[in-house]
Amino acid sequence: MYEHLLMEEKGPVAVVAIHNPKSLNALNSATLSELNACLGEIEKRRDIRVVIVTGSGTKAFAAGADISEMVNAAAAEGRAMALLAKETFRRLEKMPQVTIAAVNGYALGGGCELSMSCDIRVAAENAVFGQPECGLGILPGFGGTQRLARLVGKGRAKELIFTCDRIDAREAYRIGLANKVVPAAELMDTCFAMAERILSKGSYAVSLAKMCIETGTDTDLDSGLEMEAVNFGLAFATHDKKEGMTAFLEKRAAVLTDF
Ligand code: DAK
């Protein structure tokens, strides 16, 4: 169904893999369009609650935007690509499903930016992160200047973007870019195990918490706390809240179903 993506569903978990084997999964506009469409379909579904984003093969998550496509692109094409990427990457942050990046190898430029748009990053030991754009005479344009600074702080983001240094998985973990580092062979199992833990909680509550974190961290504390209070109230109207608390008091496992 897709030319540049592989998609697999395992119950409530969808795995979406960037699939451009000839270019280390570089992100061209066709790939971004497909990813946007694919995520747009997933976000409407209630049977999929976690999305794992990865790269096909073992060498790369995504080696960045496609340089061969960009080399002769004019300003208008650059802008169109930027708008498409902005919509696609923002979808990952705003969709009610939890998104986990399984970073298996190179996550450079747009690849690093794609991983940063996911809620959680699990890195294989062979993962390599970096923002090499300034070495190509451009700057990160898929949100890298904004998301990297928010994840690791301005100082570290500036150093990585200005030097174009690549960092390995351990360093990415140390600075807070990766949530976890695991042997490459265990990457997908680790992501599925994490998905399972998340799925055992209230999916609707998780989606509200995601929205509060996403929106709240980009606003002032009072507005963020206000939004949290409103959504906290909303959670009290759900089946899951009644069931979760009743199950606790009855000393049994809760059956949480809302999403
Ligand atoms: N684009 C196109 N082709 C790529 C590519 C890329 N980003 N990365 C690798 N390839 C291709 C190589 O050209 C090579 O193709 P053939 O020669 O086989 O035809 C094939 O993939 C295998 O790559 P290598 O032979 O280079 O493999 P190595 O193991 O030796 O090296 C590497 C792996 C990942 C270190 C190296 O391939 C590399 O440095 N790749 C480029 C990494 C990079 O600079 N990525 C950042 C791209 S800049 C925009 C917003 C954002 C952006 C752009 C526009 N707008 C708003 C418009 C983002 C920009 C970027 O991401």
Residues whose N, C-alpha, C, O or C-beta is under 5 A from the ligand:
A	BS01	DAK	K22 S23 L24 A26 A63 G64 A65 D66 I67 S68 G78 R79 M81 A82 Y106 L108 G109 G110 P132 E133 P140 G141 F142
